[in-house]
Amino acid sequence: MEAAVSVIKSAEPRTCVQVTFPDQMIYEGPVGTTLETFIQAAERDKMPQSALTVAAIVDGALRELTMPVRRDVNVIPVGTDSGDGSRIYRRSLAFLLTVATTELFPNTKVLIDYATPSGAFFCKIRGREPFSPDELEAIKTRMHEIVVANEPITRDQIDLQEAIAIFREREDDDKVRLLEFRTKDYLTVYQLRGQIDYFYGYMVPHTGYLTLFNILPEEDGFVLQYPRRESPNIIRPYYPSPQLTSVFRQTEEWLSLLGVQDIGQLNQAIRDGRARELVLVNEALHEQRIAHIATQISKRSQEGLRLVLIAGPSSSGKTTFSKRLAIQLMAHGLQPYTLEMDRYFVDREKTPRDETGEYDFEALEAVDLPLFNEQLLGLINGDRVRIPRFDFVAGTRALGEEVQITSDCILIVEGIHGLNPGLIPAIPSERAYRVYVSALTQINIDRHNRVPTTDLRLIRRIVRDATYRGYSALDTLSRWESVRRGEKRNIFPYQENADIMFNSALLYELAVLRPLAEPLLLQVEPSQRHYIEARRLLSILGWLKTMSPELVPDNSLLREFIGGSILRDYAPGLTSPPALGAAKQSQTGR
């Protein structure tokens, strides 16, 4: 003991700190040196980075590059090729846009409406007509000037009432409504060139980081292009998405009809006792849209249409949508028959593998396309067909029941490849109808802060996985990146092939999901890998007043995730004689 004590001696406070990077390289600098300076030194000594570093994970917590380092820490750089880095870049770019626009057009308000598949924000203008091409060029030029000037983006914490006063004076009613329900007595704001704004999440330290962007005119507005995380060093070409644009306009009409344009207005409606009304009207709009789709299918069935293909990303509500569509088809005198694409998986040893050597069950080649097409044609032509079944435990396919459908039957096939033109090359196009289902757009926090629809689907999935599969939030978060890769490869590239799109988002659903998701997300511990993501989702949910799940109708799409759906055990089938029909089937659903 005395020997151990003898090595201890008094010391002066350290004047240097050490930063350890993932490659175990250690850099030392004065106490208070910023993360940005340490990272720039580390990157100077290495090969050029594959993506721009815009933040860092410091001892497990996401931090801005302006953070002063006051003790020894472990640091992982966060680049724009990651989810957090990409969000920071896009958020900072949005701030740059609003500042440049306000400087040139002081009485104009920019609404950052939604994200497009090409990697861009669709933006609208309030207070005047849409910008002309020349005006958009002027805004882009001013943004580039601010980037070249490398202006600082500073972060400050101000009193909540002071923030409300600032936004009220600027007539930013959306932010005033939002802050009315804030429980903390302060607000973190950012400042650029004298302009103060609230943005939910971190920023880059200087405008010099924001060199990659473009602005293009679009009908009724414009798009702000940004680098996608899959290609962080370039701006990809922009391609209009007419189908999605149609859905966004329809949703805008719905929100206007309901009088709820942002989370602040949703909170006001809940406070004022309008929650039940919002639920009932929103559900009626959903049913109206499903009925419209059924009507289109019914009309086309008179011209030979026999097959409906339904596709969409994870947690879009495809299963419940399929069943509600089947009911609407029955109301038109048609008989739906659901055929699961999973039945046509190839045997396990024939399944293609991905770049890591793992089985790629989401690849189109994982489906026995010749057999699938042969049997679809047979069913459509009225032949008796022996449908296969797939044993997921053994990984092999076996013979199943015989099926023969009637002439008034509509085949409904749900699967991720439903919009891929390579799925049914043997089926004439006039005999198939394709529906894309996804939570495509919803209310945002305010006019500058979006709630990504991907986050809505993830929160849905966290609640569903806990309700029906016994998974923790950490389990779901761990799988999500793989799910997203599959969606980007197999679903999103083909969404414009749809004959029609269905927006499954409900404007009230985050208020219902909050009390269900929060306890699950709070179980993710600081030492665990996805803690940062769990905290980010919690911060989104924290803006909402809660609604009771009891208000949700038992046939709602939301019930697929929160439980209590009257449609869960309902399997659409045929009521025609056995010789001409098929027994009802339960879905295998992955």
ABEGO torsion letter per residue (X at the ends): XAAAAAABBBBBBBABBBBBBAAGBBBBBBBGBBAAAAAAAAAAABBBBABBBABBBBGGBBBBAABBBABBBBBBBBBAABAAAAAAAAAAAAAAAAAAAAAABAABBBBBABBBAAGBBBBBBBGBBBBBAAAAAAAAAAAAAAAAAGBBBBBBBBBAAAAAAAAAAAGBAAAAAAAAABABABBBBBBBGGBBBBBBEBBBABAAABABBBBBBBBGEBBBBBBBAABAABBBBBBBBAAAAAAAAAAAAAAAAAGBABAAAAAAAAAAGAAAAAAAAAAAAAAAAAAAAAAAAAAAAAAGBABBBBBEBBGAGAAAAAAAAAAAAAAAGBBBBBBBAAAABBBAAABBBBAAGBBBAABAAABBAAAAAAAAAAAAAGBBBBBBBBBAAAGBBBBBBBBBBBAABBBBBBBAAAABAAABAABBAAABBBBBBBBABBBBABAABBBBAAAAAAAAAAAAAAAAAGBBAAAAAAAAAAAAAAAAAAAAAAAAABABBBBABBAAAAAAAAAAAAAAAAABBAABAAAAAAAAAAAAAAABBBBBAAABBAABAAAAAAEGBAAAABBBBBABBAAABBBBBBBAEX
